[in-house]
Amino acid sequence: MRRLLVTATLAAALPALAAADEVTDTIQSAMEAYEAGEIQFAIDDLQYATQLLQEMKADSLTGFLPPAPDGWTRELDTEANAGLAMMGGGSVVTGRYSGTDGNFELTIMLDNPMVAGMAGMFSNLTMLRQMGQVSRIGRQPVLNQNGELTTLVDGRVLIQASGADPEVMMPFLEAMDFEALADFAS
């Protein structure tokens, strides 16, 4: 009986052990293509593996979007990562919030060249003020440019809220843990 139980347990576990994750399989395929001299195939596989990893990172980013308060709903979207690959890569997640005070999107974008290009602007408050109204959440500057709220955390994480009145969106930004987001990004 004991032998039967062990055999049944192993048989049940084998499919899970045999199925390696898609990232590992794709990287292995790239290595095999490289060794066979199929350079373009290796490049394609490595780019696909990178995209899969970015999607995994975007899924982790969803934890930094504030939950929907009472009377609100939140829909998550991590599908934009595929398109982001064409703009230099990175990870992005969007929360679509709907409530009695309006609807808006709150987006977190990480490690994209466009985001890195904004670091100089956000470190210079004089320049930032020429672009719109600047307020702060703690020490974090928030740019209100024609009703769209934008902030840059740790020079690598762009946060944008758009679609509703800034007074409606600002509490959602205030609920975010910028320190934890900076730690996640590094």
N, C-alpha and C positions, 0 to 999 in steps of 0.2 A: 504494500500500500504506500509506504514511504517513497519507494522508488518511482511509483506511478505519479505521485504528487510532484516530485522533483522534475520528472520528465515532462509533465503537463505544464509546469511553471516555465521551464526552459523553452518549450515549444511556443508558449504564448509570448515570450519575450523576444524570440528570434526575429520576427518581422520588424520590431522597433529597432533592434540592433542592426539589422541588415540595411535599413533605410537611413543612409547618412543624410544630413541636411543639404539643401540645395546649394548653399554657399560653398560648402566643402566640395561637393561634387563638381561645381563649376570651376573652382580653382584647380582641382585635380585635372579636369578636362583641359584647362589652359596650359598646365604644365606638360601634359601629354602632347598637345598641339605644338608647343614650343620645342619639345624634344624631337618631334617629327619634322621640324622646319616649317610648320604652318603658322607663320608669325601673325598674319591677320586674324586667323581663327583664335589664336591665343589672346590677342588684344581684345577681340570681341567678347570672349569669355571673361576676361578680367574686368572689362567695363560692366558686363552684366552682374558679376559678383559684387562690384562696387555699388551698383544700383540696388541690389538686394540688401546690402549692408546699410545703405542710406535709408531704405524703407524701414529697416529694423530700428534705426536711430530715430526716425520720425515717429514710429509707434511709441517709443519711449518718451518723446517730446510731449505727447498728448497729456501726460501727467502734470505738465506745467500750466496747462490751460485751466483757468478757474472753473469749478463746477457751476452749473446753472443754478442761480438762487430760486427761491420759491416764486412760482408764477412764470418762470422762464424755462426754455428748453435749449439743449445744446446738441448739435450734430457735429461729429468729427469727420475731417477729410484729410487723409494722408496721400491721396492719389496724385497730387501735384509733383511728387518727387520725380516721376519719369520725365516730365517736362523740364524740371530744374536741371536735369543732367545736361540738357542742351545749352544751359546758361552757365556752365562751369561747375555744376554739382552742388552739393550741400543737402540739407534736410529741411523739410517744411511740413508744418501741420497747421490746419485751420479749424477753428471752432466757429460754427454758425449759431449765433444766439438769437432766440426769438422770445419776445415777451410783450407785455402790454405797453411798454414804453418804446418799442421799436424792434427792429431787426438789425444786426450788424455782424461783421466777421472780425475775428481776432486771429491774427496769423503770427506764427513764430517761424523765423527762417534762420538757419544756422549754417555757418561755414560756406557761404556762397561768395564769390568774388565781388558781386554787387554790394553785399553787406560790408565787406572789408573796405570798399571804396568810401563808405559813409563814415568810417571811424574818425577821420580827420575833422569832418563837419561837426560831429557830435562832441568832439573834445574841445571845440571852439565855440563857446556860448555866444560870442558876438556874431559870428557867422550864422549860427542857428537862429538867433533872434531876427536876423534879416529875412529869414524864410517864413516866419510865422510867430505865433505866440508860444512862449516857452514857460512851462510850469515844471514842478518837480514832484516826484514821489520819493520821499526821503532824499537821497543825494542823486537820484536818477533823473536826468532831464527828459522831459516829454515835450515833443514838438506838436503843436496843433496847427496844421496847415490846411486851411479851408475845411475844417471839421474832421480831418483824418489825424488820428493820434499816432505818433511814431516815437519809439525810443530804441536805443542801441545799448545792449548789455555786454559789458566786457569786450567791446570792440568786435564781437563775433556773432552776436545774437540780435537780430532785428525783430522788433515786435511792432505790429501795426494793427490798429483798430479803425474800421471805417463802416459807414452805413447808417449810423444813428447820431443823435446829438452827442457832442463830447461829454456833457454832464451825465449822460446815460452810460457811456463806455468807460469813463475814468474809474469808477469803482471796481470794474473788472480788472483793469491794469493794477490798481492798488492792491487787489487780492493776490497778485502773482508774487512768487518768491524769487526775486531777481538774484539774490545771492546763490540760491540753490541752482538756478539756471546757469549762472556763470561757472559754478563748480562742474556742472554737467558738461558744459561746452569745453572745458579744458581737460 
